[in-house]
Amino acid sequence: MTVLPEPHADNRYLADHIDLLRRSLRLWAGRDLFTNDPPPVEAARQIFDARFVVLSHGPDADPILTYGNHAALELFDLSWAELTRMPSPLTAEAP
């Protein structure tokens, strides 16, 4: 499992990861998080600062979160280090 650094201007707000997330959303859901197409770093900054939660996890059988925007960090009251060690099933209520 690769642990990403916390999004910040110095690491381009993880623009490569956000680009992958956006392409995946377009492929599987047929939609994007934007109606316009901002440049990659601006899109990544806007997603990190968005008022809605954005999370991602890896393809493992027991996936761990790989990304959470500022709204997710606040919702779960976790640091970046804590969030990126959290099993993604813990982000939803049990059925």
MDTraj code that builds the backbone (N, CA, C; nanometers):
import mdtraj as md
import numpy as np

residues = "MET THR VAL LEU PRO GLU PRO HIS ALA ASP ASN ARG TYR LEU ALA ASP HIS ILE ASP LEU LEU ARG ARG SER LEU ARG LEU TRP ALA GLY ARG ASP LEU PHE THR ASN ASP PRO PRO PRO VAL GLU ALA ALA ARG GLN ILE PHE ASP ALA ARG PHE VAL VAL LEU SER HIS GLY PRO ASP ALA ASP PRO ILE LEU THR TYR GLY ASN HIS ALA ALA LEU GLU LEU PHE ASP LEU SER TRP ALA GLU LEU THR ARG MET PRO SER PRO LEU THR ALA GLU ALA PRO".split()
xyz = np.array([
    [0.0842, -0.1167, 0.0000],
    [0.0000, 0.0000, 0.0000],
    [0.0895, 0.1240, 0.0000],
    [0.0629, 0.2136, -0.0920],
    [0.1351, 0.3386, -0.1002],
    [0.0598, 0.4447, -0.0214],
    [0.1298, 0.5115, 0.0687],
    [0.0686, 0.6190, 0.1462],
    [0.1057, 0.7507, 0.0805],
    [0.0053, 0.8252, 0.0396],
    [0.0270, 0.9544, -0.0232],
    [0.0507, 1.0610, 0.0831],
    [0.1279, 1.1641, 0.0484],
    [0.1431, 1.2754, 0.1423],
    [0.0143, 1.3576, 0.1449],
    [-0.0056, 1.4330, 0.2510],
    [-0.1242, 1.5183, 0.2592],
    [-0.1220, 1.6212, 0.1461],
    [-0.2365, 1.6421, 0.0785],
    [-0.2414, 1.7394, -0.0308],
    [-0.1989, 1.8787, 0.0160],
    [-0.1172, 1.9425, -0.0667],
    [-0.0638, 2.0749, -0.0336],
    [-0.0134, 2.1365, -0.1640],
    [-0.0008, 2.2679, -0.1667],
    [0.0504, 2.3362, -0.2861],
    [0.1866, 2.2807, -0.3275],
    [0.2695, 2.2445, -0.2293],
    [0.4039, 2.1940, -0.2591],
    [0.4026, 2.0612, -0.3359],
    [0.2961, 1.9817, -0.3217],
    [0.2881, 1.8549, -0.3957],
    [0.1755, 1.8576, -0.4989],
    [0.1398, 1.9814, -0.5391],
    [0.0387, 2.0023, -0.6439],
    [-0.0974, 1.9452, -0.6036],
    [-0.1245, 1.9414, -0.4727],
    [-0.2514, 1.8894, -0.4191],
    [-0.2816, 1.7485, -0.4705],
    [-0.1746, 1.6728, -0.4983],
    [-0.1869, 1.5350, -0.5482],
    [-0.2648, 1.5307, -0.6792],
    [-0.2311, 1.6208, -0.7699],
    [-0.3031, 1.6338, -0.8969],
    [-0.3074, 1.5036, -0.9758],
    [-0.2009, 1.4242, -0.9738],
    [-0.2016, 1.2976, -1.0481],
    [-0.3056, 1.2012, -0.9908],
    [-0.3149, 1.1959, -0.8589],
    [-0.4129, 1.1081, -0.7947],
    [-0.5552, 1.1556, -0.8254],
    [-0.5768, 1.2855, -0.8188],
    [-0.7097, 1.3404, -0.8475],
    [-0.7462, 1.3183, -0.9933],
    [-0.6496, 1.3280, -1.0830],
    [-0.6773, 1.2992, -1.2239],
    [-0.7225, 1.1546, -1.2410],
    [-0.6557, 1.0622, -1.1735],
    [-0.6964, 0.9216, -1.1784],
    [-0.8369, 0.9036, -1.1208],
    [-0.8642, 0.9692, -1.0099],
    [-0.9961, 0.9617, -0.9486],
    [-1.1029, 1.0152, -1.0442],
    [-1.0770, 1.1284, -1.1092],
    [-1.1737, 1.1869, -1.2031],
    [-1.1947, 1.0978, -1.3237],
    [-1.0875, 1.0404, -1.3781],
    [-1.1020, 0.9502, -1.4939],
    [-1.1819, 0.8265, -1.4565],
    [-1.1590, 0.7739, -1.3375],
    [-1.2338, 0.6575, -1.2905],
    [-1.3820, 0.6906, -1.2748],
    [-1.4118, 0.8056, -1.2176],
    [-1.5509, 0.8473, -1.2016],
    [-1.6193, 0.8619, -1.3376],
    [-1.5490, 0.9208, -1.4344],
    [-1.6064, 0.9346, -1.5694],
    [-1.6305, 0.7980, -1.6322],
    [-1.5356, 0.7065, -1.6153],
    [-1.5480, 0.5729, -1.6741],
    [-1.6646, 0.4957, -1.6134],
    [-1.6749, 0.4910, -1.4817],
    [-1.7720, 0.4060, -1.4140],
    [-1.9068, 0.4725, -1.3889],
    [-1.9082, 0.6042, -1.3745],
    [-2.0347, 0.6729, -1.3441],
    [-2.0807, 0.7637, -1.4575],
    [-1.9927, 0.7853, -1.5558],
    [-2.0294, 0.8701, -1.6683],
    [-2.0424, 1.0173, -1.6329],
    [-1.9767, 1.0597, -1.5251],
    [-1.9846, 1.2002, -1.4841],
    [-1.8518, 1.2453, -1.4266],
    [-1.8421, 1.3761, -1.4049],
    [-1.7205, 1.4351, -1.3495],
    [-1.7593, 1.5188, -1.2283],
    [-1.6628, 1.5581, -1.1515],
    [-1.6871, 1.6447, -1.0364],
    [-1.6981, 1.7910, -1.0774],
    [-1.6701, 1.8229, -1.2033],
    [-1.6729, 1.9598, -1.2534],
    [-1.7597, 1.9689, -1.3784],
    [-1.8232, 2.0835, -1.3977],
    [-1.8940, 2.1088, -1.5230],
    [-1.7985, 2.1707, -1.6240],
    [-1.6955, 2.2381, -1.5759],
    [-1.5895, 2.2885, -1.6624],
    [-1.4707, 2.1944, -1.6481],
    [-1.3606, 2.2243, -1.7086],
    [-1.2432, 2.1367, -1.6998],
    [-1.1224, 2.2188, -1.6541],
    [-1.1113, 2.2432, -1.5223],
    [-0.9989, 2.3236, -1.4742],
    [-0.8663, 2.2505, -1.4958],
    [-0.7566, 2.3257, -1.5004],
    [-0.6248, 2.2617, -1.5091],
    [-0.6054, 2.1642, -1.3926],
    [-0.5241, 2.0598, -1.4103],
    [-0.5110, 1.9541, -1.3095],
    [-0.4822, 2.0009, -1.1670],
    [-0.3896, 2.0932, -1.1489],
    [-0.3561, 2.1368, -1.0129],
    [-0.4720, 2.2153, -0.9522],
    [-0.5381, 2.2983, -1.0324],
    [-0.6527, 2.3738, -0.9819],
    [-0.7676, 2.2800, -0.9470],
    [-0.7903, 2.1773, -1.0286],
    [-0.8953, 2.0780, -0.9989],
    [-0.8637, 2.0077, -0.8673],
    [-0.7388, 1.9689, -0.8488],
    [-0.6997, 1.8987, -0.7261],
    [-0.7160, 1.9888, -0.6034],
    [-0.6817, 2.1162, -0.6165],
    [-0.6979, 2.2103, -0.5051],
    [-0.8461, 2.2289, -0.4734],
    [-0.9283, 2.2452, -0.5764],
    [-1.0709, 2.2644, -0.5544],
    [-1.1346, 2.1417, -0.4887],
    [-1.0917, 2.0236, -0.5279],
    [-1.1469, 1.9018, -0.4679],
    [-1.1024, 1.8904, -0.3220],
    [-0.9764, 1.9223, -0.2928],
    [-0.9315, 1.9150, -0.1540],
    [-1.0077, 2.0143, -0.0669],
    [-1.0392, 2.1318, -0.1215],
    [-1.1079, 2.2362, -0.0453],
    [-1.2608, 2.2295, -0.0566],
    [-1.3144, 2.1328, -0.1289],
    [-1.4596, 2.1243, -0.1514],
    [-1.5355, 2.1061, -0.0204],
    [-1.6606, 2.1485, -0.0213],
    [-1.7452, 2.1363, 0.0980],
    [-1.8094, 1.9972, 0.1073],
    [-1.7928, 1.9152, 0.0062],
    [-1.8440, 1.7780, 0.0082],
    [-1.7271, 1.6813, 0.0257],
    [-1.7568, 1.5633, 0.0747],
    [-1.6540, 1.4632, 0.1038],
    [-1.6120, 1.3897, -0.0230],
    [-1.4821, 1.3745, -0.0391],
    [-1.4241, 1.2927, -0.1457],
    [-1.3255, 1.1974, -0.0803],
    [-1.3444, 1.0693, -0.1040],
    [-1.2567, 0.9646, -0.0517],
    [-1.2167, 0.8720, -0.1654],
    [-1.1016, 0.8092, -0.1518],
    [-1.0645, 0.7028, -0.2449],
    [-0.9914, 0.5948, -0.1675],
    [-0.9937, 0.4745, -0.2237],
    [-0.9203, 0.3631, -0.1645],
    [-0.8618, 0.2794, -0.2757],
    [-0.7707, 0.1921, -0.2385],
    [-0.7040, 0.1068, -0.3363],
    [-0.7867, -0.0149, -0.3728],
    [-0.7315, -0.1002, -0.4596],
    [-0.8033, -0.2168, -0.5110],
    [-0.7899, -0.3427, -0.4249],
    [-0.7293, -0.3300, -0.3081],
    [-0.7063, -0.4472, -0.2234],
    [-0.8371, -0.5109, -0.1773],
    [-0.8304, -0.6372, -0.1375],
    [-0.9484, -0.7071, -0.0867],
    [-1.0042, -0.6388, 0.0385],
    [-0.9170, -0.5906, 0.1235],
    [-0.9553, -0.5130, 0.2418],
    [-0.8996, -0.3716, 0.2222],
    [-0.9700, -0.2883, 0.1438],
    [-0.9117, -0.1598, 0.1049],
    [-0.8955, -0.0614, 0.2199],
    [-0.7868, 0.0118, 0.2121],
    [-0.7539, 0.1191, 0.3057],
    [-0.7684, 0.2507, 0.2285],
    [-0.8167, 0.3542, 0.2958],
    [-0.8306, 0.4831, 0.2298],
    [-0.6945, 0.5355, 0.1848],
    [-0.6918, 0.5910, 0.0648],
    [-0.5693, 0.6497, 0.0103],
    [-0.5795, 0.8011, 0.0000],
    [-0.7013, 0.8550, 0.0090],
    [-0.7218, 0.9988, -0.0069],
    [-0.8501, 1.0392, 0.0629],
    [-0.8454, 1.1540, 0.1234],
    [-0.9645, 1.2173, 0.1784],
    [-0.9448, 1.3668, 0.1733],
    [-1.0432, 1.4376, 0.1231],
    [-1.0287, 1.5826, 0.1165],
    [-1.0518, 1.6450, 0.2542],
    [-1.0416, 1.7769, 0.2609],
    [-1.0532, 1.8473, 0.3891],
    [-1.1872, 1.8182, 0.4559],
    [-1.2957, 1.8126, 0.3776],
    [-1.4280, 1.7838, 0.4345],
    [-1.4308, 1.6443, 0.4979],
    [-1.3632, 1.5477, 0.4378],
    [-1.3575, 1.4127, 0.4945],
    [-1.2781, 1.4122, 0.6245],
    [-1.1651, 1.4823, 0.6263],
    [-1.0847, 1.4894, 0.7479],
    [-1.1658, 1.5491, 0.8625],
    [-1.2436, 1.6522, 0.8316],
    [-1.3268, 1.7145, 0.9353],
    [-1.4415, 1.6230, 0.9776],
    [-1.5078, 1.5596, 0.8810],
    [-1.6206, 1.4720, 0.9120],
    [-1.5798, 1.3597, 1.0064],
    [-1.4687, 1.2950, 0.9759],
    [-1.4240, 1.1822, 1.0566],
    [-1.3352, 1.2257, 1.1737],
    [-1.3044, 1.3551, 1.1810],
    [-1.2203, 1.4108, 1.2864],
    [-1.0893, 1.3327, 1.2983],
    [-1.0212, 1.3195, 1.1830],
    [-0.8965, 1.2439, 1.1757],
    [-0.7873, 1.3292, 1.1136],
    [-0.6642, 1.2957, 1.1463],
    [-0.5499, 1.3548, 1.0767],
    [-0.5330, 1.2804, 0.9446],
    [-0.4502, 1.3362, 0.8572],
    [-0.4215, 1.2688, 0.7302],
    [-0.3620, 1.1297, 0.7566],
    [-0.2684, 1.1207, 0.8496],
    [-0.2047, 0.9920, 0.8803],
    [-0.3065, 0.8907, 0.9302],
    [-0.3998, 0.9334, 1.0118],
    [-0.5024, 0.8421, 1.0629],
    [-0.5979, 0.7995, 0.9511],
    [-0.6411, 0.8952, 0.8682],
    [-0.7358, 0.8648, 0.7612],
    [-0.6770, 0.7654, 0.6621],
    [-0.5494, 0.7832, 0.6278],
    [-0.4878, 0.6963, 0.5271],
    [-0.4428, 0.5612, 0.5837],
    [-0.4854, 0.5300, 0.7050],
    [-0.4696, 0.3956, 0.7624],
    [-0.6059, 0.3329, 0.7910],
    [-0.7125, 0.4054, 0.7581],
    [-0.8486, 0.3623, 0.7922],
    [-0.9047, 0.2680, 0.6852],
    [-0.9552, 0.1515, 0.7250],
    [-1.0222, 0.0639, 0.6283],
    [-1.1458, 0.1343, 0.5713],
    [-1.1600, 0.1329, 0.4400],
    [-1.2705, 0.2073, 0.3792],
    [-1.4087, 0.1580, 0.4211],
    [-1.4297, 0.0287, 0.4563],
    [-1.5624, -0.0104, 0.5028],
    [-1.6087, 0.0646, 0.6282],
    [-1.5152, 0.1204, 0.7033],
    [-1.5534, 0.1939, 0.8248],
    [-1.6130, 0.3315, 0.7940],
    [-1.6145, 0.3702, 0.6666],
    [-1.6706, 0.5001, 0.6291],
    [-1.8207, 0.4951, 0.6036],
    [-1.8787, 0.3763, 0.6098],
    [-2.0228, 0.3621, 0.5836],
    [-2.0862, 0.2780, 0.6936],
    [-2.2150, 0.3013, 0.7131],
    [-2.2876, 0.2197, 0.8090],
    [-2.3026, 0.0770, 0.7585],
    [-2.3041, -0.0179, 0.8476],
    [-2.3252, -0.1576, 0.8094],
    [-2.4656, -0.1733, 0.7519],
    [-2.4818, -0.2595, 0.6513],
    [-2.6162, -0.2786, 0.5934],
    [-2.7122, -0.3426, 0.6910],
])
top = md.Topology()
chain = top.add_chain()
for i, resn in enumerate(residues, 1):
    res = top.add_residue(resn, chain, resSeq=i)
    for name in ("N", "CA", "C"):
        top.add_atom(name, md.element.get_by_symbol(name[0]), res)
traj = md.Trajectory(xyz[None], top)
